[in-house]
């Protein structure tokens, strides 16, 4: 009986300790998503009143060219940012792991964009991309409208997104690289392997689990991009409707137009899109992620 009481007491304490996390998850994540799902099948009115009217929001959404353009913009933004960002982050992590003077200072410098306010980052980069007196146009001697040209605005925003995330991703990859046993490199050196061969045969396979985590994080962040486009592209910018993402379309429909039912359908679609992309990544990880130590 004593053992049973002990186990029961331990179970109670276990439930008590995890209760704040579970309650927070339900209140902040599960309940809002259920409410969003209900609203996506509803017509909303002022003062929080809504009535369930069926899948008409989804019908309107799938028939909208603007919606499909926003979906493509989000996917295109992923294509622009994720591969280049992962490559540059991995190169940065390898360089920061090398035996160079002042690498601690370099780590802090690369991580600095993560602690700077996004509004400040957007303000600086808007000045850099300015068509009249921006640094880039001054260097190449042109007057390219980087943020007003519909074909250039997303690539310009992608540059800022990559620059902002390199430091954080590089630190994560650096921690993965530093967990690799040095005995692998010593054995490879004795066998005559070059640094490049060591990178592809040892570093890249061993850091692949961390690389996979960073990949998932970047894909989610890119598909949910909103704040960067909101701050980089002005409301009066003619390229705004061409460059808006799914989350920007959600913001416009929900907080500007007041159509929360249609906006909720956009959110549900975005969650579904992220789920599909994440599932594909988990399915494909078996072919390139190495969990053997």
N, C-alpha and C positions, 0 to 999 in steps of 0.2 A: 504493500500500500504506500510505503514511504517513497518508493521509486516513482510510482504513478503520480503522486502529489508533486514530486520534484519536477517531473516532466511537464505536468500541467502548469505549474508555476512558471517554468522556463518558457513554455509556449505563450503564456499570457504576457510575460515581459517582452517576448519577441514581437507579438502583435502590437503592444504599446509603443515599442521603439520604431516600428515601421509605419505606424498609423499616420504620423504627420506627412510622410512622403506619399502614402496612398491617398490620403485626403486631398493633398495638394494636386496630385495627378488627376483625381476625379474632378475637382472643382475647376482647375485651370486648363485641363486638356480634354478629358472625356466629355464632360457636360457641355462645354462650348461647341465641341464638334457635333454632338448630337443635335444641339439647338441649330447649328448651321445647316445640318442635313435636313432638318424639318423646314427651316426657312427656304431652302432651295426648292421646295415643292409648294411654296406659298406666295401669295401676293401680300406685300407689306403695306401698312398705312402708318400715318404719324402716331406718335406716342406709344410705340411698341406694339401696336395692334397688327395682327396678321390673320389671314385665312388660307387654309390649305386648298389649293386649286389644281393640284396635279403637276405633271411634268412639263408644263408650258414654258417654264424658265429654261429648261434644257433644250426644248425644241427651238426656242428663240436663239439660244446660245449657239447651237450647232448649225443654225441657218445664217449666222452672222459672219460676214467676211472679216469684220473687225476682230471678232473673237479668234478666228483662225490665224489672223495676222499676228495677234498678241501671243498665241501659242507658238507660232514659228519664231517670233522674236525671242521668246524665252529659251527655246531650243537652240537657236542661233547664238544666243549669248553664252550658253553652255559650251558650244563648239569653239567659240572664240576664247573663252577664259580657262576652261578646265585643262585641256592638253598642254597649252603653253604655260599655265600656272604651275602644274605639276612638274613639268620639265625644269622650269627655272627654280622652283623650290628645292627640287632634288639636287640640282647643280649647286645652289647656294648652301645646302646642308653639307654636301661633300666638301666644299671649300672651307666652311666654318669648322669642319672636323679636322682639317689639315693643320700641320704644325706651322702656323704663321703668327707673327707678333701682333698683339692687340686684338686677337680674335674675340675676346670677351666684349670689347667695345663694339666690334662689328656686329655681334649678335644683338646687342642692345639697339644699335642703329637700325638693323633690319626689322626688329620687332616693334620699333617706334610707331609705325603707322597704325598698329592695332590699338594703341592707347590714345591716339589723337582723335578728336571729335570728327565724325563723318562730315559735318558741315564745314569744318575748317579744311579738310581734305578736298572737298568739292570746290570750295572757294579758290584754293590754290591752283587746282587743275583747270578750272574755268579760265583763270588768268593765263595759264600756260597754253591753253588751246585757243585763246582769243585770236580772232581773225586779223585784227588791226595791229596789236602790240604784243601778242603772245610770243613766248620764247621759241616755240617750234617754228612758227612762220618767220621769225627773225633769223633763225639759224639757216633755214633753207631758202630764204628770200622770196617767199610767196605769201599770198593772203587767202589761204584755204579756210573755208568755213567748217571747221571740224565739228561743231556742235549744232549747226543749223542745216547741214547737208544731210538729207535722209539716208544716204548710202554710207556716210561716215560717222554718224552720231553713235551708233551701237559699237563699232570698233573703238571709238574714242573712249566710251564708257568702259569697254572691256579692258583697255590699258590701265585705267584707274583701278578697276577691280583686281586685276592681277597684281599691280604694284601694292595694293593695300593688303593682300592676303599672303604674299610671298614670305614675309617674316614669320607669321604664325605657323604656316605650313612647314617652313624650313626648320623651325624649332622642333616640331613634332617629328619630322623625318630625322633630324639630328639625334634625337633621343633614341630612335630606332637603330641608327647607325652605330651609336656608341654602345649599344647592347650586344653588338656582334663581337664574339670572342676574337682576340688578336691572334690566337693560335692558327686560325684559318689563313690569315694574311702571312704569317711567318712560314707556314707550310707551303703556301703558294710561291713565296719569294724564293724558297729553297729549290722549288721545282722550275724556277726561271720565268714565272709569270710576270708580265708587265703590269703597271698600275691600271691600264685600261682593261686588261684581261681580268685583273682582280675585281674591278668594279662590276663587270658584267657577269662574272662567274661566282662572286661572293657577295659583294655589297647589294646589288640589285635583287637577287633572290632572297637574301636574308632580311632586307628591309621591306619586302613586298607586303607583309601584313599591315605595317604602318602606312605604307603607300595606299593600300586599299581603303583604310579608314579615312585618310585625307581625301581620296577620290570621292567617297560617298558624301563627305562633308561639303566639298566644293560643288558637287552636282546639285545637292539640295539648296545650297546658298544661291547658286546661279539660277535655278528654276524659280526661286522665290525673290529674285532681285526686284527691288522697288525703290528703296531710299536713294540709291546711287543715281538712278534715272531721274527721280523726283528733284534731286538737288542739282544735278548737272544740266538738265534740260528745263528751261523756263516754261511757264504756263503759256506764254505768248509765242513760243518757238514753233515755227511751222512744221518742224520735223517731229514734234511730240507725238502726234497721232500715228505716225509711221513707226516710231521707235518704242512705243509703250509695251510693257511686258504684261503678263497675266495679272500680277499683283498690282500693277499700276492701273489696269483696267478695273480690277476689283475696287481699288480706292476711289476711282472716278465714279463708278456706278453706285457705290455704297454711300460715300460721304459727300459727293457733289450732286449726283442725280437723285439720291435718296431711294434708289431701288435696291433694297437690301436682299430681296428674294433672288433677283438675278445675280447680284454680287455673290451671294452664298453658293449659287450653282457654279460660279467661276472658281470659288475656293475649293469646292468638292472636286471639280475637274483637276485642279492643280495638285491636290492631295493624291488623287488617283494617278496622275502623271508621274509624280515623284515616287509613288509606290511601284509603278511599273518599271521605271528606270532603276530603282534600288533592287528590285527582284531580279532584273536582268544582270545587274552587277554581282549579286550574290550567286547567281547561277554560273556566271562566267569566271568567278574567282578561282574555281577549281582548276582552271587551266593555267593560271599564272601566279597565284599566291602560294607561297611556300611557308607552311607552318612548322616544318621540321627544324629543330635546332641542332 
